[in-house]
Amino acid sequence: METRPLEIGPAGLHTARAIERIRLALGLTQHQLAARCTAMGRPMTNTALSRTERAHRRCDIDDLVVIAAALGVPPTVLLSTGARLAHPRHSATDACGGAQGVLLG
């Protein structure tokens, strides 16, 4: 049985970048964030988190919710809006910059 190639679209790329940017803004390592997720009842390894941040692994809804909680942000902060889908690099910076301001400000 052939497996489908992993295709992650603009929203997934934005989410992956947002997770990494906010994690770094908080000064957390991947290991620390994965441990927080595990402590919240969603077992996650730092390898799984790394693959998610590099868009080599899909971030399912359960992962998204617990990662957002572990980062202390609403899940919507990690998601892009329809207007931002055309430019994931810019939207990741814009959305995460705003989230970082809230987190750090």
The 8 nearest C-alpha neighbors of each residue, nearest first, counted from 0:
[[1, 2, 3, 4, 5, 6, 56, 57],
 [2, 0, 3, 4, 5, 6, 56, 55],
 [3, 1, 4, 0, 5, 6, 56, 57],
 [2, 4, 5, 1, 6, 0, 7, 57],
 [5, 3, 6, 2, 1, 7, 55, 56],
 [4, 6, 3, 7, 55, 56, 57, 2],
 [7, 5, 4, 8, 3, 57, 55, 54],
 [8, 6, 11, 5, 12, 54, 9, 57],
 [7, 9, 11, 10, 12, 6, 13, 84],
 [8, 10, 12, 11, 84, 87, 13, 7],
 [11, 9, 13, 12, 8, 79, 84, 14],
 [12, 10, 14, 8, 13, 9, 7, 15],
 [13, 11, 9, 15, 14, 10, 54, 8],
 [12, 14, 10, 16, 87, 91, 11, 15],
 [13, 15, 17, 11, 77, 12, 16, 78],
 [16, 14, 52, 12, 18, 17, 13, 54],
 [17, 15, 19, 13, 14, 18, 20, 91],
 [16, 18, 14, 20, 19, 15, 77, 91],
 [19, 17, 15, 16, 21, 20, 22, 14],
 [18, 20, 22, 16, 17, 21, 52, 23],
 [21, 19, 17, 23, 22, 18, 16, 24],
 [20, 22, 24, 23, 18, 19, 17, 25],
 [23, 21, 19, 25, 27, 20, 24, 18],
 [22, 24, 26, 20, 25, 21, 27, 19],
 [25, 23, 21, 26, 22, 20, 99, 27],
 [26, 24, 22, 23, 27, 21, 70, 102],
 [27, 25, 23, 24, 22, 28, 21, 31],
 [28, 26, 22, 25, 23, 31, 32, 29],
 [27, 29, 31, 30, 32, 26, 22, 23],
 [28, 30, 32, 45, 31, 33, 48, 27],
 [29, 31, 45, 33, 28, 32, 34, 44],
 [32, 30, 34, 28, 29, 33, 27, 35],
 [33, 31, 35, 29, 34, 30, 36, 28],
 [32, 34, 36, 30, 43, 45, 35, 31],
 [35, 33, 37, 31, 32, 36, 30, 38],
 [36, 34, 32, 38, 33, 37, 69, 31],
 [37, 35, 33, 39, 34, 38, 41, 65],
 [36, 38, 42, 41, 34, 40, 39, 35],
 [37, 39, 35, 40, 36, 34, 41, 42],
 [40, 38, 36, 37, 41, 35, 65, 69],
 [39, 41, 37, 38, 42, 36, 65, 35],
 [42, 40, 37, 36, 39, 43, 65, 38],
 [43, 41, 37, 40, 36, 44, 38, 33],
 [44, 42, 33, 37, 41, 36, 47, 45],
 [45, 43, 47, 46, 33, 48, 42, 30],
 [44, 46, 30, 48, 33, 29, 47, 49],
 [47, 45, 49, 44, 48, 50, 43, 29],
 [48, 46, 50, 44, 45, 49, 51, 43],
 [47, 49, 45, 51, 46, 50, 52, 44],
 [50, 48, 46, 52, 51, 47, 45, 53],
 [49, 51, 55, 53, 47, 56, 48, 52],
 [50, 52, 56, 48, 54, 49, 53, 55],
 [53, 51, 15, 49, 54, 50, 19, 48],
 [52, 54, 50, 55, 51, 49, 15, 56],
 [55, 53, 51, 56, 52, 15, 50, 12],
 [54, 56, 50, 53, 51, 57, 5, 52],
 [57, 55, 51, 50, 54, 58, 47, 53],
 [56, 58, 59, 51, 54, 55, 7, 11],
 [57, 59, 62, 51, 63, 56, 60, 11],
 [60, 58, 62, 61, 57, 63, 64, 56],
 [59, 61, 63, 62, 64, 58, 65, 74],
 [62, 60, 64, 63, 59, 65, 41, 58],
 [61, 63, 59, 65, 60, 64, 66, 58],
 [64, 62, 60, 66, 61, 65, 67, 58],
 [63, 65, 67, 61, 62, 66, 74, 60],
 [64, 66, 68, 62, 67, 63, 36, 69],
 [67, 65, 69, 63, 68, 64, 62, 70],
 [66, 68, 70, 74, 72, 64, 65, 69],
 [69, 67, 71, 65, 70, 66, 72, 64],
 [68, 70, 66, 67, 71, 35, 65, 36],
 [71, 69, 67, 68, 72, 66, 22, 21],
 [72, 70, 68, 69, 67, 73, 102, 66],
 [71, 73, 67, 70, 68, 74, 76, 69],
 [72, 74, 75, 76, 67, 68, 71, 77],
 [75, 73, 67, 76, 77, 64, 72, 63],
 [76, 74, 78, 77, 73, 79, 72, 67],
 [75, 77, 74, 78, 73, 72, 98, 94],
 [78, 76, 14, 75, 17, 74, 18, 79],
 [79, 77, 75, 14, 76, 80, 10, 74],
 [80, 78, 10, 83, 13, 84, 81, 77],
 [79, 81, 83, 82, 84, 78, 10, 90],
 [80, 82, 84, 83, 79, 85, 10, 78],
 [83, 81, 80, 84, 85, 79, 86, 90],
 [82, 84, 90, 80, 81, 85, 86, 79],
 [85, 83, 81, 86, 9, 87, 82, 10],
 [84, 86, 83, 87, 82, 9, 81, 90],
 [85, 87, 84, 89, 88, 83, 90, 9],
 [86, 88, 90, 13, 89, 84, 9, 91],
 [89, 87, 91, 90, 86, 92, 13, 16],
 [88, 90, 92, 91, 87, 86, 93, 83],
 [89, 91, 93, 87, 83, 92, 88, 94],
 [92, 90, 88, 13, 94, 89, 93, 95],
 [91, 93, 89, 95, 90, 96, 94, 88],
 [94, 92, 90, 96, 91, 95, 89, 97],
 [95, 93, 97, 91, 96, 92, 90, 98],
 [96, 94, 98, 97, 92, 93, 91, 17],
 [95, 97, 99, 93, 98, 94, 92, 100],
 [96, 98, 100, 95, 94, 99, 93, 101],
 [99, 97, 95, 101, 100, 96, 102, 94],
 [100, 98, 102, 96, 101, 97, 103, 95],
 [101, 99, 104, 97, 103, 98, 102, 96],
 [100, 102, 98, 104, 99, 103, 97, 96],
 [103, 101, 99, 100, 104, 98, 25, 72],
 [104, 102, 100, 101, 99, 24, 25, 98],
 [103, 100, 101, 102, 99, 98, 97, 96]]
